[in-house]
Amino acid sequence: MVVTISTLLGCYNKEEFKQRIKDGWDKVHASIKFKGDFCYYIGDVKFPYTDEPVLEDDIQWDIWNKGRLIKTLPLFAEIGLLTREPVEGHPELYHYEVTELGEKYRYQNIDRRGPRPIYENSFCYGQIVVESVTDVEKNEYTRAKGYSYNQTNFDVSYNFHVINVPDWVLNSENKLNAIYEPMTVRLPEKTYRDAVTFYVGKGDKLYQNSIHYKLIKSDH
């Protein structure tokens, strides 16, 4: 996502940067794909799914992914976004499916670039509301030899709060924080801080490509 700004750099102030950041988040919120601005990454998993033990010939990616699923799937089953049923004859294995509540908050991206599809699944919540821009820092960099222009950017810090935080998040705050540290659950009554970088292009136009949903991953 790219937001282009055509006003001359000298005219910019905190209120205008605030509007540009708000416009960026409005575009994210207008997308029907995303179920929220904060997404808990579950792992590479195609539902319905049955536990798969680590095998001797597994590549490192599969080992990492299975290790992640061992933690994330039981958590979201306990929260109520997945069902979890023991496999008959194999009490150490469980079968998972997405519940009606889970489907409401699930975001899936299928990466088909490799030898097999990767089903990147997340449960998402919350919507960022921009409150104010607190700081704008201008940085200028000299291009390496061979480039015809210098680089200038603005690091813009802003405050925000979060709305549309569902009960499954609020009621499971400690459990989510334990697995998905260091990013803690964003609570609706608090103010948080974030930053975005605007880059100066040709014709003194500004653009940014960093406003998008925040993917939160657990440790392997």
C-alpha positions as CSV (number, residue, x, y, z in Angstrom):
1,M,0.0,0.0,0.0
2,V,1.4,3.4,-1.0
3,V,0.1,6.8,-0.1
4,T,1.4,9.6,-2.3
5,I,1.4,13.2,-1.2
6,S,1.9,16.0,-3.7
7,T,2.1,19.1,-1.4
8,L,5.5,20.8,-1.1
9,L,7.5,19.6,1.9
10,G,7.8,23.0,3.4
11,C,4.0,23.0,3.9
12,Y,3.8,20.0,6.2
13,N,2.9,20.1,9.8
14,K,1.8,17.5,12.4
15,E,-1.9,17.8,11.6
16,E,-1.2,17.0,7.9
17,F,0.9,14.0,8.8
18,K,-1.9,12.9,11.1
19,Q,-4.3,13.0,8.2
20,R,-2.0,11.1,5.9
21,I,-1.5,8.3,8.5
22,K,-5.3,8.2,9.1
23,D,-5.8,7.9,5.3
24,G,-3.4,5.0,5.3
25,W,-5.2,3.1,8.0
26,D,-8.6,3.9,6.4
27,K,-7.4,2.1,3.3
28,V,-6.4,-0.9,5.4
29,H,-9.8,-0.9,7.1
30,A,-11.5,-0.7,3.7
31,S,-10.0,-4.0,2.7
32,I,-12.4,-7.0,3.2
33,K,-9.5,-9.4,3.5
34,F,-8.3,-8.2,6.9
35,K,-10.2,-9.0,10.0
36,G,-8.4,-6.5,12.3
37,D,-5.2,-4.5,12.6
38,F,-3.5,-6.9,15.1
39,C,-3.1,-10.5,13.8
40,Y,-1.9,-13.5,15.9
41,Y,0.0,-15.8,13.5
42,I,-1.0,-19.4,14.1
43,G,1.3,-21.0,11.6
44,D,1.3,-22.9,8.3
45,V,-1.9,-24.9,8.7
46,K,-4.8,-26.0,6.4
47,F,-8.0,-26.6,8.3
48,P,-9.4,-29.1,9.1
49,Y,-6.0,-30.2,10.6
50,T,-4.8,-33.2,12.6
51,D,-1.6,-33.0,14.6
52,E,1.5,-34.2,12.7
53,P,4.4,-35.4,14.8
54,V,7.9,-34.3,13.8
55,L,9.5,-36.8,11.4
56,E,13.2,-37.6,11.0
57,D,13.3,-36.3,7.4
58,D,11.4,-33.0,8.1
59,I,13.1,-29.9,6.9
60,Q,13.8,-27.1,9.4
61,W,10.8,-25.1,8.3
62,D,8.5,-28.0,9.0
63,I,10.1,-28.6,12.4
64,W,9.7,-24.9,13.3
65,N,6.1,-24.8,12.1
66,K,5.0,-28.0,13.9
67,G,6.6,-26.6,17.1
68,R,4.7,-23.4,16.7
69,L,1.4,-25.2,16.1
70,I,1.9,-27.3,19.3
71,K,1.5,-24.0,21.2
72,T,-0.9,-21.9,19.1
73,L,-3.6,-24.5,18.2
74,P,-4.4,-25.6,21.8
75,L,-4.4,-21.9,22.9
76,F,-7.0,-20.9,20.3
77,A,-9.0,-24.0,21.0
78,E,-9.2,-23.0,24.7
79,I,-10.2,-19.5,23.7
80,G,-13.0,-20.8,21.5
81,L,-11.8,-20.1,18.0
82,L,-11.0,-23.7,17.2
83,T,-12.4,-27.1,18.1
84,R,-10.0,-29.7,19.5
85,E,-10.9,-33.4,19.6
86,P,-8.6,-36.3,20.4
87,V,-7.9,-38.7,17.6
88,E,-9.3,-42.1,18.3
89,G,-6.6,-44.6,19.1
90,H,-4.0,-41.8,19.3
91,P,-4.6,-39.9,22.5
92,E,-1.5,-37.7,22.0
93,L,-2.9,-36.3,18.7
94,Y,-5.8,-33.9,18.2
95,H,-8.0,-32.8,15.4
96,Y,-8.8,-29.1,14.9
97,E,-11.4,-27.2,13.0
98,V,-12.3,-23.5,12.9
99,T,-15.4,-22.5,14.9
100,E,-18.1,-20.1,13.8
101,L,-16.5,-17.5,16.1
102,G,-13.0,-18.3,14.8
103,E,-14.1,-17.9,11.2
104,K,-15.3,-14.4,12.0
105,Y,-11.8,-13.3,13.0
106,R,-9.6,-15.6,10.8
107,Y,-7.4,-14.2,8.1
108,Q,-5.7,-16.6,5.7
109,N,-3.0,-15.9,3.1
110,I,-2.0,-18.7,0.7
111,D,1.5,-18.4,-0.5
112,R,1.8,-20.4,-3.8
113,R,5.4,-19.4,-4.7
114,G,7.2,-22.5,-3.4
115,P,7.0,-26.2,-4.2
116,R,3.8,-26.4,-2.2
117,P,1.2,-23.9,-0.9
118,I,1.8,-22.4,2.5
119,Y,-1.4,-21.6,4.4
120,E,-0.6,-18.7,6.6
121,N,-3.4,-18.4,9.2
122,S,-4.0,-15.8,11.8
123,F,-6.7,-14.6,14.1
124,C,-7.1,-10.8,14.0
125,Y,-8.8,-8.2,16.2
126,G,-9.0,-4.4,16.7
127,Q,-9.0,-1.3,14.7
128,I,-6.4,1.5,15.1
129,V,-7.7,5.1,15.6
130,V,-5.1,7.8,15.2
131,E,-5.2,10.4,17.9
132,S,-2.3,12.7,17.3
133,V,1.2,13.1,15.8
134,T,3.7,13.6,18.6
135,D,7.0,14.0,16.7
136,V,8.4,14.5,13.2
137,E,12.1,14.0,12.6
138,K,13.6,14.8,9.2
139,N,16.5,12.7,8.1
140,E,18.8,13.4,5.1
141,Y,21.2,10.8,3.7
142,T,23.8,11.2,1.0
143,R,23.4,8.6,-1.8
144,A,26.4,6.3,-2.5
145,K,28.6,7.1,-5.5
146,G,26.7,6.5,-8.8
147,Y,23.3,7.9,-7.6
148,S,22.1,11.2,-8.8
149,Y,20.1,12.4,-5.8
150,N,20.1,12.3,-2.0
151,Q,17.5,10.6,0.1
152,T,15.3,12.4,2.6
153,N,12.7,10.9,4.9
154,F,10.5,11.8,7.8
155,D,10.1,9.6,10.9
156,V,6.7,10.4,12.3
157,S,5.6,9.2,15.7
158,Y,1.9,9.1,16.6
159,N,-0.5,8.1,19.3
160,F,-3.4,5.8,18.8
161,H,-6.0,3.8,20.6
162,V,-7.8,0.6,19.6
163,I,-11.5,0.0,19.1
164,N,-13.5,-3.2,18.3
165,V,-11.5,-5.4,20.7
166,P,-13.6,-8.6,21.1
167,D,-14.3,-10.4,24.3
168,W,-12.2,-13.4,23.3
169,V,-9.2,-11.1,23.4
170,L,-10.1,-9.3,26.6
171,N,-10.9,-12.5,28.4
172,S,-7.6,-14.2,27.3
173,E,-5.2,-11.3,27.7
174,N,-2.7,-13.1,29.9
175,K,-2.8,-16.3,27.9
176,L,-2.2,-14.4,24.6
177,N,0.6,-12.3,26.2
178,A,2.4,-15.4,27.5
179,I,2.8,-16.9,24.0
180,Y,2.9,-13.8,21.9
181,E,5.3,-11.6,23.8
182,P,6.7,-8.9,23.5
183,M,3.6,-7.4,21.9
184,T,0.9,-7.3,24.5
185,V,-2.8,-7.2,23.9
186,R,-3.9,-3.7,22.9
187,L,-6.7,-2.7,25.3
188,P,-9.4,-0.2,24.3
189,E,-9.0,2.2,27.2
190,K,-5.3,2.9,26.6
191,T,-3.2,5.1,24.3
192,Y,-0.3,3.5,22.5
193,R,2.5,4.9,20.3
194,D,3.7,3.9,16.9
195,A,5.8,5.3,14.1
196,V,5.8,5.5,10.3
197,T,8.4,6.7,7.9
198,F,7.5,8.9,4.9
199,Y,10.0,9.0,2.1
200,V,10.7,11.9,-0.3
201,G,10.4,11.0,-3.9
202,K,10.8,13.0,-7.1
203,G,9.0,16.3,-7.3
204,D,9.1,16.5,-3.5
205,K,6.3,14.0,-3.2
206,L,6.0,11.9,0.0
207,Y,5.1,8.2,0.1
208,Q,5.0,5.4,2.7
209,N,4.6,1.7,2.4
210,S,4.6,0.6,6.1
211,I,1.0,1.1,7.1
212,H,-0.5,-2.4,7.2
213,Y,-1.9,-5.0,9.7
214,K,0.5,-5.9,12.4
215,L,1.5,-9.6,12.3
216,I,2.3,-11.0,15.8
217,K,4.3,-14.2,15.9
218,S,5.1,-16.5,18.8
219,D,8.5,-18.0,19.4
220,H,9.3,-21.2,17.6
